Amino acid sequence: MRIALVSPYDWSVPGGVNSHVANLAQQFMRRGHEVVIFAPSSKQTGAEPPYVRIIGHSSIGLPASGSVANVSISFNLGSRVKKLLQREQFDIVHVHEPFMPLLTFQFVRFSHTTNIATFHAANEGGKRMYAYAKDIVEPWMHNIHGRIAHSYSALRLIGKHFAGHYRIIPSGVDCALFAEATPLPEYLDGKRNILFLGRLEKRKGLPFLLEAYAKLKLEMPDIRLIVVGGDGGLRAVCERYVAQNHLEDVVFCGYVPDDDKARYFRTADVYCAPNTGAESLGIVLLEAMAAGTPIVASWIEGFADVLRDEQEGLLVPPRDSDALAAALRRLLSDDAMREEMGKAASRTAQAFSWERMSARVLEFYEETLAGRGNGGLR
């Protein structure tokens, strides 16, 4: 079967939706399907695999829930999309965030095959996007034949604006990658490691973790905080806080590739996700779980969909450094609890493997094709 996967986001900028699309493509190709990914990109490196085709060579950053969405708003995309669809003759066109400007919307407009849409947004940015775009996009909703919500949170949001039937299929996790990664030896020196992994931007909540760490470090001198993630505007502020408060053993590592990311999870005694909200699904929690790492995380939508309090980790109120410190203290002081939660986390992650999630997406394609009288998968 020929499948088009379409992302509205700049392919050169790492992000959750692009990672989701790339993993689906890999899984589909392993099952023998022919896949083409379409996305804009502001920075072509020449290293893109042959199944990735760039449409739109510039992007702009739009504010979105404390983050930035890099999308293309080129106004000649429509004619280009129309021609390539006529030429390619896909069996399935699967668009992600179909109403983000501007590429995915053009596929919805001009595709006459079986069209599937995945709605990822589960935050205020998505709420505003759907509200503003409703009058524009509602006439085209009939051209979406199968709808997927990325999480229960995403379903609650999209369902308020566009009623209809949605199948919930979350992202997956590469369980083997995280379970089999080798810990980083430079951090295996007897200190207990707390890991933060995420873009250094407001909604990821690192300042609250730094406050909690400052309190803990006074009573637990043998702990270390490892901060991994690209700068989203907060790194200088956080580094200044560390310096002003004379905090020792705080390491800023910057952005790291996926293979190294898995090694950091395996190195951590506890993974901490102090996010303040706007998370569709706790993918980063699933990655920590796959590595067998116990978790302290904010009790927010998206995270609570995958992490059970007192099972794979501990959930605490968001924006509460005292609660973070208490939960971290509890886990760091109890080796048996960390081991038990780590084992539970590994078991839970298996249910979210990419093999299982991609199979569910293909099953949904089959059902949608059959419902339209197109037979089944070829």
Summary of the structure (lengths in Angstrom):
residues: 378
radius of gyration: 21.3
end to end distance: 5.3
largest distance: 67.2
contacts: 1326
relative contact order: 0.12
helix: 43%
strand: 20%
